[in-house]
Structure formats: C-alpha cells, structure tokens
Amino acid sequence: MCPSSSNSQVPILIQFNCAHPHPIQLCPSSSNSQVPILIQFPGAHPHPIPRCPSSSNSTVPILIQFNCAHPHPIPRCPSSSNSQDRAVPPTSAMAGITIRRFEEDDKETVKEIFTMGMSEHVPSSFMHLLKQPLTQMILMVTFCALLASSKSVLLPVVGVTLLLAGAKQLVGYLFNSYIDTSLRKDLGHIQETYLENKDSCFWVAESDGRVVATVACLPAEREPGCMELKRLSVRRTHRGMGIAKALSRTVADFSRERGFPAVVLYTSVVQTDAQRLYENVGYTRVREFVIPEPIAKITNFTLIEYRLDLLQGGK
C-alpha cells in the first residue's frame, strides 16, 4: 500500500476477521505523505509486519491492535538516521554477571563477603536492643539511681553512656561469635558440606572475574522434605543489580529439578532489606520465633521463616 502522490493523505483501516497468512509492508513513497494507519486483527497474526518508510521526512503514525497475542515481533526499520522511531538496544543491570558453582579458589573471597555482610547488621541490631522495654527500663533505673545518690547530673550521664557502650560491644561480640562459628563449620568446609551431595550446592556470582555474591542450599533440617536457602550475600558495591534475585531463582530451579516441593529460609528481624527481597521473589512469611538462647530471649531477637512453594508456580 504505497500512496503515489506527495500531497495525498490516506487514512487506512485494515481489519482481518481471521488469521492473516502474509506479511503487510507499508512503504509510503513520498517524503511529504502522511499515512495514518489502523490495523486490527481479531485473530492471531502469523507473520511480522515490517514498516519501512522510505523517506527521512515522512511521518507514519501507525496503530496496530490485536484481540489476541501476536506470535511474532513487529520490526520497525526506519531508513533515515533522523527518525525518532529507531529501536534502542535492550540493557540489563545483570550484564557482565556470571553465576557458577563454587571452586576451591573462591573460599577466602566467600568468607570475606559473608563476614562483611553480617557485620553490617551490628548497628541495626544495637538499635533493636535499645527499642526493647527491658533495655529502656534498665537505662532509666540506672539514671535515676545515680542521680538520687550523687545529687549530680554528670554521674548519671556517664553511667548511662557506659551502659550503652557496653551494650554495643555485647552486640558486636555476639555477631562476631556467630561469624566465627559459621567460618569454622560450613563455610570452612564448603566442598564437603555443599558439593559432595547431589541435593545441595554452592554458587558464586562473578563480575569481571571477581566474586561478588554467594548463595547455597541443602536439605532443610527443620523442615524435612524441603530445601533450605543459605548464605545469600552480595557485596555492597554490587547491590541493586538483580544479583540476589538471580541467585534466589537459581536455588529455586535447582530445588525444583530435584523434586523438592518448597524452599525455606531463615532471616533475622533486623535484616529488613533481605525480607523485602524474599517477598519480592515470591516467598511468604511463615512464622517469627525467638532464637533459643538466653541472650536472644532477653533482647527479643527473633528469626523469621520464609517459604517458597515450588508446586504452586514459585519462581
């Protein structure tokens, strides 16, 4: 359909009540022609529709409507360098990222990523401690007792300050103890823990040849028959690129291939970014419980269990 006159304006309505067997090429031959076109397909169109204006000055507004899914792309191929309809190549934040199985040479880098990631939660854990009623009561009683006994404001302020400093040191000590325990156990023996069993694995994500993220999975101890996602951590410099989501999907695909009905994981109450991530990729919150240790009970430090049901379309 090529209008031959440079001044012609030809509004065209094309309707097909059944599938169209051939492509439709729309090529206005004149630089001044304006051809508004409406194409409607109630049925599926089996071929692409190339639209290739031959002139750099032609303007071809085209509206194509399908009442069902179109099986092929519709290329737009303007021949002029000045056309505003030029296709833009797709971009991805994950470009240059490779996910692969753990290798023994990755061990020290994996330990570093895990240590740095866990250490980031010390400040938020300290704030969580300060919000607890028991902590606030202890600070208030200490302040009032010192104020009443010394008749001075300076001593109570110093006393409360020392208590806060001690509480922060305690939180740091607890996190360092957990990190040291993890490094001695599974992260110190990744090959034996995750790679020698067909139902467990450990992956790393690489960027420009450098390991920037980790994730692992193995059969869950607390939920028999389910897979457990563990050790998901991404370097701060590479967050927001979709790496954590890709690693989560890797675990889900791995578990689905091996017939596991669900993936479970545990994260702490202070890891709010991790909670949002898991919920965005399809995990649902199952329960929240206090860690069975005296200090955790005193500080009300809880863990949250998440679950991804693979048999219900979990990604």
C-alpha positions in Angstrom: 0.0 0.0 0.0 2.0 2.9 -1.3 0.3 6.2 -2.0 1.7 7.7 -5.1 1.0 11.3 -4.5 3.2 13.5 -2.3 0.2 15.6 -1.1 -2.2 12.7 -0.5 -3.5 11.9 3.0 -4.8 8.4 3.0 -6.3 7.2 6.3 -6.4 3.4 6.1 -8.3 1.0 8.2 -7.4 -2.7 7.7 -9.4 -5.4 9.5 -9.0 -9.1 9.4 -11.6 -11.4 10.8 -9.3 -14.4 10.5 -5.6 -15.0 10.7 -3.7 -13.1 8.0 -1.4 -15.5 6.1 1.2 -13.0 4.7 3.2 -10.0 6.0 2.0 -6.5 5.3 4.5 -4.0 4.1 3.7 -0.3 4.3 6.0 1.9 2.3 5.0 5.4 1.6 6.9 6.5 -1.4 6.7 10.2 -1.0 8.6 12.4 1.6 5.6 14.5 2.3 2.9 11.9 2.6 1.3 11.3 6.0 -0.4 7.9 6.2 -2.3 7.3 9.5 -3.0 3.6 9.6 -5.1 1.5 11.9 -4.7 -2.3 11.6 -6.9 -4.6 13.7 -6.6 -8.4 14.0 -9.3 -10.2 15.9 -7.2 -13.4 15.4 -3.6 -14.3 15.8 -1.3 -12.8 13.1 1.2 -15.5 12.0 3.9 -13.1 10.5 5.7 -9.9 11.3 4.6 -6.6 9.8 7.5 -4.6 8.5 7.1 -0.9 8.3 9.8 0.8 6.4 9.2 4.4 5.4 11.5 5.2 2.5 11.8 8.9 3.2 13.6 10.6 6.1 10.8 13.3 6.3 7.8 11.0 6.2 5.8 10.7 9.3 3.8 7.4 9.6 1.7 7.2 12.7 0.6 3.5 13.0 -1.8 1.9 15.5 -2.0 -1.9 15.4 -4.5 -3.7 17.6 -4.7 -7.4 18.3 -7.5 -9.1 20.1 -5.2 -11.9 21.0 -1.5 -12.4 21.4 0.6 -11.8 18.3 3.1 -14.6 17.7 5.8 -12.6 16.0 7.5 -9.3 16.7 6.7 -6.2 14.6 10.0 -4.8 13.4 10.4 -1.1 12.8 13.1 -0.3 10.3 13.3 3.5 9.5 15.8 4.1 6.8 16.7 7.6 7.9 19.2 8.5 10.6 16.9 11.3 11.8 13.9 9.0 12.5 12.7 9.2 16.1 11.4 5.7 15.8 14.8 3.9 15.9 14.9 0.9 18.1 17.0 1.1 21.2 19.0 -2.0 22.2 17.8 -3.5 25.5 20.1 -3.0 28.5 20.3 -5.1 31.7 21.8 -4.4 35.1 22.9 -8.0 35.2 25.1 -7.6 32.2 28.6 -9.0 32.8 27.4 -11.1 35.8 28.1 -14.9 35.7 26.6 -17.4 38.2 28.7 -20.6 38.5 29.4 -23.3 41.1 31.8 -22.7 43.8 35.5 -23.6 43.3 38.1 -24.1 46.0 40.0 -20.9 44.9 36.8 -18.9 45.9 37.0 -19.9 49.6 38.7 -16.8 51.0 36.6 -14.4 49.0 33.4 -16.2 50.1 34.4 -15.8 53.7 35.1 -12.1 53.2 31.7 -11.5 51.6 29.9 -13.3 54.4 31.9 -11.5 57.1 31.3 -8.1 55.7 27.6 -8.8 55.1 27.0 -10.0 58.6 29.0 -7.1 60.2 26.7 -4.6 58.5 23.9 -5.7 60.8 25.6 -4.7 64.1 24.2 -1.1 64.1 20.7 -2.2 63.3 20.8 -4.9 66.0 22.0 -2.4 68.5 19.1 -0.1 67.7 16.8 -3.1 68.0 18.2 -3.7 71.5 17.6 -0.1 72.5 13.9 -0.3 71.5 13.2 -3.1 73.9 11.2 -2.2 77.0 13.6 -4.1 79.3 16.6 -2.1 78.0 14.8 1.2 78.4 13.8 0.3 81.9 17.4 -0.6 82.9 18.7 2.7 81.5 16.1 4.7 83.3 16.5 2.9 86.6 20.3 3.4 86.4 20.0 7.1 85.6 17.5 7.7 88.4 19.5 5.7 91.0 22.8 7.5 90.2 21.0 10.9 90.1 19.5 10.3 93.5 22.7 9.1 95.1 25.1 11.6 93.7 22.9 14.8 93.5 24.7 15.5 90.2 23.7 15.1 86.6 27.2 14.2 85.4 27.5 10.9 87.1 24.1 9.5 85.7 25.0 10.6 82.2 28.4 8.9 82.4 26.8 5.8 83.9 24.2 5.5 81.1 26.8 6.2 78.5 29.0 3.4 79.8 25.9 1.0 79.7 25.2 1.9 76.1 28.8 1.4 75.1 28.8 -2.0 76.9 25.6 -3.0 75.1 27.0 -2.1 71.7 30.1 -4.2 72.5 27.9 -7.1 73.5 26.0 -7.0 70.2 29.3 -6.9 68.3 30.6 -9.8 70.3 27.5 -11.9 69.6 27.8 -11.2 65.8 31.5 -12.0 65.8 30.9 -15.2 67.6 28.2 -16.2 65.0 30.6 -15.3 62.2 33.5 -17.3 63.7 31.2 -20.3 64.2 30.0 -20.2 60.6 33.5 -19.9 59.2 34.6 -22.9 61.2 31.6 -25.0 60.2 30.0 -25.0 56.7 32.0 -22.1 55.2 35.2 -23.7 56.3 34.2 -26.9 54.5 32.1 -25.8 51.5 33.2 -28.7 49.3 32.2 -31.4 51.9 29.1 -29.6 53.1 27.5 -28.4 49.8 29.2 -30.0 46.8 29.5 -33.7 47.6 25.8 -34.3 47.8 23.6 -34.2 44.7 20.8 -32.4 46.6 23.0 -29.5 47.8 25.1 -26.9 46.0 27.0 -23.6 46.5 27.1 -20.9 43.8 29.0 -17.6 43.4 28.3 -14.7 41.1 31.2 -13.2 39.2 31.6 -9.7 37.8 34.7 -9.1 35.7 36.3 -12.2 37.1 35.7 -11.1 40.7 33.4 -13.0 43.0 30.7 -10.5 44.3 27.9 -12.7 45.7 27.2 -16.1 47.1 24.3 -18.5 47.8 23.9 -22.1 48.9 21.2 -24.6 49.5 20.9 -28.0 51.2 18.0 -30.2 52.5 16.4 -28.4 55.5 16.8 -29.9 58.9 13.8 -28.2 60.5 11.5 -28.8 57.5 12.1 -32.4 56.3 11.5 -32.8 52.6 12.2 -29.1 51.8 15.3 -27.3 50.5 16.8 -24.6 52.6 18.4 -21.5 51.1 21.5 -20.3 52.9 24.5 -17.9 52.7 22.9 -15.4 50.3 25.1 -12.3 50.4 26.1 -9.6 47.9 28.9 -7.1 48.1 27.6 -3.6 48.9 29.1 -2.3 45.6 27.0 -4.7 43.5 23.6 -4.4 45.2 20.6 -3.2 43.3 21.6 -5.0 40.1 19.3 -8.0 40.5 22.1 -10.4 41.5 20.3 -11.6 44.7 17.1 -12.2 42.8 19.0 -14.2 40.2 20.7 -16.3 42.9 17.4 -16.9 44.6 15.9 -18.2 41.3 19.0 -20.4 40.8 18.2 -22.1 44.1 14.5 -22.4 43.2 15.3 -24.0 39.8 17.9 -26.4 41.4 15.3 -27.5 44.0 12.5 -27.9 41.5 14.7 -30.1 39.3 15.3 -32.4 42.2 11.7 -32.7 43.1 11.6 -30.6 46.3 8.1 -29.1 46.9 9.4 -25.9 48.6 12.4 -23.8 49.6 12.6 -22.4 53.2 15.0 -19.9 54.7 15.6 -18.0 57.9 16.5 -14.4 58.3 16.7 -12.1 61.4 14.3 -9.4 62.4 16.9 -6.7 61.7 17.6 -7.8 58.1 14.8 -5.7 56.6 16.3 -5.5 53.1 16.6 -9.3 52.9 12.9 -9.6 54.0 11.8 -7.3 51.1 13.9 -9.2 48.7 12.4 -12.6 49.6 8.9 -11.3 49.5 9.5 -9.7 46.1 10.7 -13.1 44.6 7.7 -14.9 45.9 8.5 -16.1 49.4 5.8 -15.9 52.1 6.3 -15.3 55.8 5.5 -18.4 57.8 6.4 -17.6 61.4 8.6 -15.5 63.6 10.3 -17.0 66.7 12.9 -16.2 69.3 16.3 -17.8 69.0 16.6 -20.5 71.7 19.4 -18.8 73.6 19.3 -16.8 76.8 20.7 -13.6 75.4 18.3 -13.7 72.5 15.3 -14.2 74.7 16.4 -11.2 76.9 16.8 -9.0 73.9 13.8 -10.4 72.0 16.0 -11.2 68.9 13.8 -13.2 66.6 14.2 -15.1 63.4 11.6 -15.1 60.5 10.9 -18.2 58.5 10.1 -17.8 54.8 8.8 -20.4 52.4 8.6 -20.6 48.6 6.1 -23.3 47.3 7.6 -24.6 44.1 4.5 -26.7 43.2 2.3 -23.6 43.1 4.3 -21.7 40.5 7.0 -20.3 42.8 9.8 -18.7 40.8 
